[in-house]
Amino acid sequence: MKTAALFPGQGAFDGKALLAAAERHPDIGDVFAEIDAVTAAEAGRKLSAIVLSDEPATMSELLADDPWVSQLAIYGVDVAVHRVLERAGWRPDVLAGHSLGEIAALVCAGAYTVADGARVIWERVRAVEGLELRGGYMAALSTGAERAGLIAALVADGSLAVAAENHPTQTVLSGSAAAMDIVREVAGAVKVPSARLAAGVPFHCPLLEPAVARFAAAVRAIPIRAPHTPVYSPIYGRYYEPGEDMGAALAGHFVERVRFADAVRALHADGVRVFVECGALETVSKLVRRNLDGADFAAVPGLTDAGRPIEDAVSRLRDLGAIEAAPAVPEGLLPGVDAEAFALFWADRGGAIVERIRREFAEYGTPAPATAPAAVPAASVTAPAAVPASVTAPVTAPVTASVTAPAGDLGDDLRRLYADALEYPVEVFTDDVLLEAELGIDSVKQVELLTRVSERYGLPARSGSFRLDEVATMDKVIGYVRATLGEHGAAGR
């Protein structure tokens, strides 16, 4: 059964649910801390101080703030929800985003780090600054794309465009304020309800054409890697390809239409049966239900305002078989622990625990089974000769792990190992690069890489006090391996 992660865009923010989830899941604060590094450098403000403060922020408050605030807040929620679900053991087969959500999808697929994804959005905001947008906005019309297009054609304003086809009876138009006001009047006259959207910029319309080249150039300067999971674009109606010019692709979002309805149907035709919303307000979950009504599928909301803001999604994915169920607590291991409490703990830490057990078991090895000695006929048994008092039993030297020094430079060898395993260019593994914060290598993947290193050089098992923050950079990984090799008689050069 294939699953898809869907990332909402404009307006998908719930400050109350975010705060409730952040109290239970430290990963959420970690994601916003990575975004803070960008906003602090560019604006002298931390996004977390706005959205993770004591009082929950509202979408209207974010829109009234600097333009980057609402965009990065939505992005941060999308990435944070995905990280929590991933920590619980979920691995989607494909990722897709609605408009702004495509950037979050690319980040969660490993194409950009969280910080670099924030930089993409920062440049996206900068690119439209200073444009003559004439107070433009976006509005959802309760009708299909064909009829909405006819209404736009009737208004006959060059700024107007169909911005998004969400489902058979909802289409978004975008354009200048004057044109959009007339659109809503015309729509009302023909009994088509409309609602203005919570977006500060009229995206996906000709008004943004002057910003395309500037944004494309800015995106091309931001490092990108091959994604580890396919990313489907509802805007282009296809998967992003290796080596694609992401500057041109993401800049094209400014003026291209979002064909979300077609994307949902295409993913379903490709075998996706579970659609998981990595974001707030059930925005895209509702669209999935409208597009696949009557089909075989499940739509799972991510961040909700329930008492268990993300845990409900984890439970649903476990019920659907997309996340391995929490094991029963072995009798006597954790006396008095409530099964529900353990399930929540397992949702947050289970994936990392299983990975560590696998690693420890692989390093431990499988002991050879004991074999009974062959029977010896009684007649052939003779008494042993007397042993002189001066003869003693030989002393057996302790067995130690076989440690192998690298054939060349240790640092170069390790960089190649990491680059080959992750399909990253070797040059990104500089001494001071942060493996998780800058390269997006999560803790589970880091443990897997360290296991490969141990197997390559025959290193002994790591001590129980070992912590991943001891090897947070490439330089620290090299130092750790060099020190371990030195301790065991095969110092790396």
N, C-alpha and C positions, 0 to 999 in steps of 0.2 A: 504493500500500500504506500503510494507516494504522498508526501506532505509538502505543502508550500507555505513559506513565511511571507506574509503580506504586510507592507509598511505604509500607513496612511500619510497624507500630506496636510494641506492647509486646514487649520482649525482643530486638529486632533490633539487636544490637550485637556487634561483633567488634573488640576493642581492638588485637589484633595486626595484623589486616588494615588497620585504619585507620592505624596508624603507618607501615606499609609504603607505603601509598598516599600519605600526607602527605609522605613523603620525595621522591616523584616528581612530586607535583602541588601547587604553591604555593597553588592555589585553595582547597584544603582548609583550610590554615591561615588563609586570609583569611575563610572562612565562620565558623570558630570565633572569630576575632578580633571579628567583628560581634556574635556571641552574648556574648562576654566583656564587651562594653560594658554589656550588661543585667545579667549576673550580678555584675559588679564593683560596679555601682551599687546593686543590690538586696541582695546577700549579702556583698559585700566579698571575693569570690573569683572567680577566672577559671576557666571551664569547661575551657579549653585546658590549664591546668596540671594538670588531673585526667586528661584523656583523650589528651593529646598529649605526655605526659612520657616519660622514657626507658623506663620499664617499662609494657607494655600493661595497660590496665585491664580488669577482667572485669565481666560483668553483675552478678554477686553483690556485688562491691565497690561498684558504683554504687548498687545497691539498699540497701546498708547505710549509704550516705551520706545527705545531706539529700535529701528527696523530689524536689526539682527536678533533681538531678544526672542521674539515669537518664533522665528525660523529655527533657531538653534534649540529652543525649548522643545519643539515638536520632534526635531531630529534626535535630541538627547533621550526623550521618552522612547522613541522607536528602538534605538540601539540598546537602551537599558533593559527593556522588556525582552528583547531577543537574547541578551546575555544571561538573564535569569533563567529563561527557558532552556537555553543551551547548557547552563550549569546543572540543570535538573536531568540532563541526559538526552534532550531532543536534538536531532540532527535533520533539518529539513532537506528535501531533495532539490528544491528550487526556491529562489527568492524573487520577489517582485514588489515594486513600490508604486504608489499613486502619486504622480507629480514629484513634489519634494521628497517623497518617500523613496524614490529610486536611489537617492544618494545614500540613505540609510541602508538600503538593500546591498549596495556595492560595498559599503563598509563591513557589514555583517558577513559578506561573502569573502572578505579578506582582501579585496582590491585596494582599499585605503585603510589606514589606521583610523581610530576614532578621532584623533587630533587632526589628521589630514582631511577627513570628511568634514570636520568643523571648518577647516580652512576653505574647502570648496564652497561651503554655504556662505562663509564670510565674503568670499569673492563674488558670489552670486548676488548678495545684497549690494555690495559696492558697485557692481556693474550697472545696476538700475538706478543708482543715485544720480540725481541731476537730469534724468529723462523728463520730458514733458508728458506726464501721464494724465494730465487733465482730470485729476481726481478719480481716475478709472477704478472700476471694481468688477467683481465677478458675482453672478447670480445663478442659482439653480432653478431651472424651469421644469415643472412636472409634466413633461411630454418627451416624445422621442426625438432623436437627432434630426430626422427629416423635417418635422414640423418646426422645431427650434430654428433650424437653418432657414426656413421660409420666413419666420418672424424677423430674423436678422437681415435677410435680403430685403424685406419690406421697409425696414428702417433705413437701409442703404447708407450706412456710415462705414468709411474705410477702416476704422479702428476695431470694428466688431469681428468676432470669430467664435465658432463653437470651440470651447476650451476643453470640454470633457464629455464623453459619452459614458455615463455611470451605469445605467441599466435601461431597459426598454422604455421606462416612463420617467427618466430623469436625465436631463442634459444641462450642462453648465455653459453659459455664454460669458464672454469677457470683452471689455472695451472701455472707452472713455465714459466719464460720468454722464455727460449729456446723452450719449447714445444709449447707455444702459438704462437711464431713466425712461427713455422712450420705449425701449424693449419691454420694460415691465408694464408700461401703460398699455401697449399693444397686446401683450400676453393677457393682461387682465380683461381687456375688451373681448377676447376670444375664449375666456374662461380657463386660461392656463395659469395656475398658481405659480408664484415665483418667490424666492427668498434670497436676500443678499448674503453672501458668504463672508466668514470672518477671515479675510485675507487682505493684507495691506497693499498688495500690488496686483494689477490685472494680468496675471500670467497667462501664457498660451494665446497671445493675440498680437497683431502687428505693431502695437505701441512699443513692444520690447525689442523690435528688430534692431534698433541702433546699439543695443547692448550686447548683441550676439558675439561680435568679433572680440570685444574686450574680455568677455567672460571666457571665451574659448582659449585665448592666450594665457589667461591667469590659470586655468585648470591644467593646461599642458605643463606648467612649471611645478605642479604638485606630484610627488612620486606616486606611482601606481604599480600594482603587482597583478599577476594572473589570479583571478578569484579561485578559491577552492571549491565553490559551489556555483552552479549555473545561475545567472541572473537574467530574468525575462523582462523586457521593456514593454509596458503597455503603450508607450508612445510610438515605438518603432515596430511593434508587433512581431518581435523576434528576440532571440537570446543575444546578449552582448558577446562579441567574438574576441578571441585572443589577439592582442596587438591593436585593438580598435582605437581610433583617435577619440579618446574620451572628452577632450576639449570640445571638438565639434559636436559630439553626441549630446553632452550635457548642455551646451549652449543652445542647441536646437530645441531644447525643452521650452525655452522662452516663447517660441512662436508655434510649436507643433501641438497638435491635439492629443489629449489622453484618451485612448480607446480602451478604457478599463473593462467594459462589458465584453468586448472581443477577447481581451487577455484572459479573463476568467474562463470563458468557454474554451479557449485554446489550451489552457493548462488542464482543464478537466478532460478534454479529448486526449491529452498526452498522458493521462493516467493518474493525475492528482485527485485524491479523494478527500483529503483533509486540508482545509485552508485555515491557517492560524494567524490572527491579527497581532502583530508586534507593535502595539500602539494603544491609544486611548479611545474611549467613547464608542467602541464597536462600529466605527465609521465604515471600514471596508467589509467587515463581517456582514453588515446589513446589505451591502451591495452584492456580495457573493450570493446571499440567499435569494435576492431578487432576480439575479441572472441565471441561477441554476434550479429554480423552483421545479420540483418534481423529479429532479435527477438524484443519483446516488452520491451524496457528499456530506461532509460535516464542516461547519464553520465555527471556529473556536475563538471567542473574544480573548484579548490579552489582558490589558490593564482595565479593570472595571472598578466601579465604586462600591463593590460588595465588601463584606468584612474580610475576605481573603482576596485581595486585589489581583494577585497573579496565581496564587495557589490553585484557584478553581481551574485555570487553564492547564496547569500541571496535572491535576487530577483527571481532567477530561482527556488529555493526551495519553495518560496512563491507561484509562479505560479503553481508549481506541487502539492501544497497542503501540503507540508511537513513542512512548517512553517506557522503559523497563520498570515493572512494578517494584515498589519497595519490598525488600525481603522481610520475612518475619524476624522479630528480634529473638536471637537464640536464648533459650531459657537460662536464667541466671546471669546473662551478660550485662543487662541494664535493668536491674530489679525496679519494679514500680513505674517504668516508663510507659506512658500512654501511647497506644498504637497510632493515634492521629498525630500526636506530637512527633513521633518518630518519622511518620510519613512526611511531615513538613521538613524535618531535618534532612531526610533523604533526598527530598526534592531539591534542596539547596546544595548539599554536599555529596550526594550519592555518586555522581559521575566521577568526581575526583577520587573518592574512596575506592571505587571499583578499579580505576586505572592504577592506583597505588598497589592494590592487592595483586593485580596482574603483573606489575613490575617486580614486586618483591618475590612473587612466586617464580618468575622467570629467572631472577638472580639466585634464588635458593636452589633451583634445580630439582629434579626428581630422584630421590635416593633409589639405588638399585635394590631390588627385592632380595631379602635374605634367603639363602638356599641351604637346605639341610645337607650335611656331609653324607657321602655315599656309605652304605652299610659295609662293614668289613667282616669277613668270616671269622668266627671266634678262633678257629684253629690257627689262623695266620697271625694272631696278635701275640707279640712277644714283649717281654718286659724291657723297658729301656735300660741301656747301660748306665752305670753310675756316672754322674757328672762331677768332674773335679771341682773342688771348692773355689778354685781360682777362675773358673769360667762363669761369666755373667751374661744375662740377656742383652742383646744389642739394643741401643737407644734409637728409636725411630724419630727422624726429624719431622717437625710439624709440616703439614701440607699447606701451602699458601697459594693464593690465586695466581694464575699465569698473567703477568703484566707485560704488555707489549708497547715498546716505544714507537712513535710514529716514524715512518721512513723519511719524511721531510720536516719542514717547519711545523710545529704543533699548531700555531695559530692559523696558518694557511689550511692545514688539514681539517681543523674544526670548522672553519668558515665554509669550506667546500662541503663538508658533511651536512651542515645546517642548510646551506643553499640548495643542495640536491634534494634533501628531504622536503623542503618547503616550496621548491621551484621558484626561489627568489634569486635575483642576481647576487653574485658573491660580494660585489662592492657595497651592498647595503649593510653588511655586517661589519661596520666600523667598531673600534674598541669601545666607544661610549654609547652606542645605540641601545636604547631600552627595548628589550625583547618584546614586552607586552604593550607598554604605553605607546611605543613608536612603530613597532612592526606588527602589532596585533596578535602575537603568539600567546595564546592563553595558557593557563597553568597546566591543563591536561596535556597540551601539545609539548610544553617544555619538559614535563616528566618523561614523555615518550622519547624526546630527543636525547635527554640525559641517559635513558636506558640504552639507546643506540650507541652513545659514546662509551658507556660502560662495557657493552659487548665488543665494541671495536678494539678497545685497549685492555680488556680483561680486568677492569677495575673492580675492587671489592664492593660489597653492598654499602650504600650510604648509611650513616648513623641515623638513629631515630631522631636526633636533634637537628638534622639537616633541614634548612628552610630554603625555599625557592628564591627569596630575596637576596640570598648569598650569591646567586648567579644571575642577577637581574640584567646584566649587560654582557656583551660578547667578551669583553676584557675579563670580567669576573669568571665566566665559563672557562676561558683559557687558563686563568690563574688557578682555578679549582682543579682542573685536570692535571696541570703541571705539578701542583703540590701533591696530588694523590699519586701520580707516577713517581715522584721523587721519594715519597715515603715508602714505596714498595720496590725501590731499586731499579727503576727504568725512567729516569728523569727525561722529560721531553726537551728538545733543543729550542 
